[in-house]
Amino acid sequence: MNAVASAPLAVTGWLHPADPEPEAGLRLILLHHSGGNATLYREWPALLPGDVSCQAVQLPGRHVRGQEQPYTRLEPLVDALAEVLAAELDDRPYALFGHSMGALLGYRLAVRAGAPGLPAPALLAVSGWAPEGFGWAAGGFGSPVVPERATDAEIVRAMAALGALPERVAADGELLAAAVRTMRADSGVCADYRDDGAALCCPVVGYSGLEDPLLAPDAMDSWAGRTDRYLGTRRYPGGHFFLGDHAPAVTGDLVQLLRRHGTA
């Protein structure tokens, strides 16, 4: 998707809702998993208190942006997200929360933070992904990353094995084709990552499912080597998509941490 990445970027359409709550003193930017979209966080606004405004990133090529070409490489996508945040953020403290591929994107955005125009986050929250010991990096944990040469059927099987393929999508040929398209593109983004050991200046907190097949047992602990303010990992029953069952607990913990570090 070189043509999109090299063209002037229109920042509209990336954040949902488009405008943050003006009265909220803290902001939360949410990044979804590979093959997914911003609806992953549709319940979160109702779970958050009035002092925290959340906006979910909607990547190109899915849902309401289905007519756009998805990104297939990591750096152009991080470039675009950094440009979006630089244009949209104000002087309020903010946190980045990402699940799976979203955690990878949040990490790379936080690495860049502090550059001109991109303020540093008060907190990076990472869910279901770690720079060491994750499926596509280590192998053997049921990685959802599929090579560009994989067949559609192989992609469908990989998504189904992780619980990332809702029944209504699997039963609808048009929706299924769109899901395969975005998963193939997102797999290219994830496979493009090469760990450089980059350290962060912000605190980091982790969240994971106790039965996540994509994480080695100590994978989330690798975040301790990326910041001198590692806040630990909260682990919940469930697999890679544990968030669906534990959103109230995760948001409650996240709000406490954002209040603490956003006002420090």
N, C-alpha and C positions, 0 to 999 in steps of 0.2 A: 504494500500500500504506500509506495514511495510518493505517488502523486499527491495523496492526501497529506502525508507527513511534511512535504516540502512546500505546500501551499500555505498562504496566510490563514491562521487559525481563527475560526469563529467560536468564541467561548460560550455562546448560548447553546442550550441543550445538554450540557454536560452535567449539571447539578440539578437534583430534584429534591424539594421544590427549588424553583429558580432563585427565589429570594429568601434569605435567612430571616428568622424572627428578629425584628429590630430591637425588642426589649430584652432579649436574652444576652447575658454577659459572656457566655462561653459558646464556642462553636465546635461541632463534631462533623468531620468529613468521612463518609463511609465508602469503602471500595469493595466491590463484589468479586466472587470467585470466577474461575475460568468456566466458560460456557454459560454463565449466569447473567443476571442483569440487576438493576437497582431494586426490583421488587423483593429481593432477599431481605431488605430492611423495611418493608412496608408497615410492619407493626411497631417499629422503633419510635416514631414520633409520639405515639400514645403512651409509651413507657418512660419517656424522658420528662423531667420537671421543666418548669417554665424558664429556668435560667440557662438551659442548654438547648441550642438550636441545632438540628441535624440536617444535613443534606447528603443524599446518596448520589454517587457518581454513576452516570449512565454512559457506558462506553459505546462507541460507534458500532453499528452492525447488528444491533439487537433491539427488541421491543420497539419503542417509539422511534428509534434511530435505525430501524432495520434496513432502510434503503441506502445507508452509508456503508462504505467499505470498512471492515474491521482492521485494526492493526495486527500485524503478524510478527513484529519485532519489538523487543523490549525498549531500547533506547528512544526510538521515535515516539513511542507511547508515553514514556516518562517525560520526554520533552514537552509533549502536548499537555499533559496533566500539570506540569510545573507552570506552563504558561496560563492555563485556566486558573489555577490557584493564585498566581501572582496578580491576575486581573480581578479576582473575586474576593479575596480575603481583605479584611480591614484590620483595625488595630486591636480587635478582641482576641484573647487567647483561643487557640484551637487545638484539637487533637485529631490525629489520623487513626481510623480503625479499618483494618482490612482482613478479610477472610480468604485463606488459601492464596490464589493469585493476587487478590487484593492486598494481602499482607506483604507479598513481594513488592508490589507497586508502592505501598506505603513506606516500606523500608527504603526503596531507592529515592522516593521523594524526600524523605527525612535526611538522607545522605546529602542531598543537594541544598537543603534548607540553610538559610543564612546567606545565600548568594543574593546579589542585588535583586530586589523585587519579590523575593520569596521568603517570608518570615519563617522562623523555626517553629515547629509545633511545640506545645507545652507537654505533649505526651504522644508516644506512638504505641498503639495497641495492636497486637498481631494475633491472629486466630488461625489455627490449623496449618501453619507453615513456619518453617525455620530455615535459616541459611545453611544448616548442616543437618543431615539425617532425614531429609524429606525425600519422598519417593523418587522424583525425577533426578535428584542429585545423587542419591545413594543406591537406587535400584533395589528391587526385591520387596517393596512395600505396596505393590499394586498401583504404580504410578498412573494418573489419569492423562499424562502427557502422551499424545500420540503423534508419530511422525507424519509429515505431510503426505507421505506415500500410503498411509493407512487407508483401508477401504471405509466406506460409510458404515458398513456393518460392524467393523472393529471399533469404530468410534462409539457407535450406539451401545455396544456391549460394555465398553469401558465406562461410559456414563451410567449405565444401568447398575453396574457392579458397585458403584460408589453411592448409589441412591440419588444421583443427580439428574434423573430422567422422570419427571412426573408422568403419571398415567395418561393424562389428557394430551401431553405432548407426544408420547409414544404412539397414541392412537390416531393422531392427526398428521397426515403425510406432509402438509405444508409446514406445520410447526416443527416436525421432526427434522425436515431438511434445513430449516433455519437454525435449529439447535446444533446440528452437525457442522454447519458452516462456521458458527461462532466458536464451537469447541476446537475445530481444526485451527482456526486463526489464533485463538488464545493459547493453544498448545505450542504454536510457534513462538509466541511471546515468552512463555515460560521456559521453553527449551533454549532460548537465546541467552538466558541468564548465566553468567560466569561469576562465581563468588570471588570477590576481591578482598574480603575481610573488612570492609569499610566499617569504621566505628561511628557512633552517633553521639551527639552532644545532649540529646534529650533523654528523659527516662523512658523505659520500655516495659510494658506488661504483656504477658502472654495468656492465651486462652486455648484450650484444646479438649478434644474428646478422649476419654480413657481408652476407647477401642478404635481409635483412628488407624486404619491400615496403612496410611501414607506416612506416618511418623514413626521413626525408630524410638525406642523407649525413652531415650535421653535427648531427643532432638530439640525440644523446646528449651532445654537448658543451655543450648549453644548461644542463645541471646545474651547470656551473662557476659560473653566475651565481646559483645558489640557495643556495650555502654557501661559506664561506671555507675549508672543508676538503674540497675535491673531490679524490677519490682516483683519478680517471680512469675510463675505460671499458675493460673487457676484451671483445674482439670474437672471435667464434668462427665457423667455417664453418657455414652453415645459414640458414634463413629465420626467420620469426617464432617458431617453436617449436623453436629450436635447443637448448633446455634438455634435450630428450629424449636427445640424443646427447652432451651435454657436462656432465651432472650431476656426475660425479666431479671434473672440473676446476673447475667453479664452486663446489662445496661446499668443495673444498680451499683455494681462494683465500679464500672467505668465512670459513672457520674461522680462518685466519691473521689476517685483518683484525679479526675479532671478539675474538680473544685480545689483539691489540695495543691496540685502542681500548676494549675492555671492562674492561681492567685498568689503564688509564692513570690 
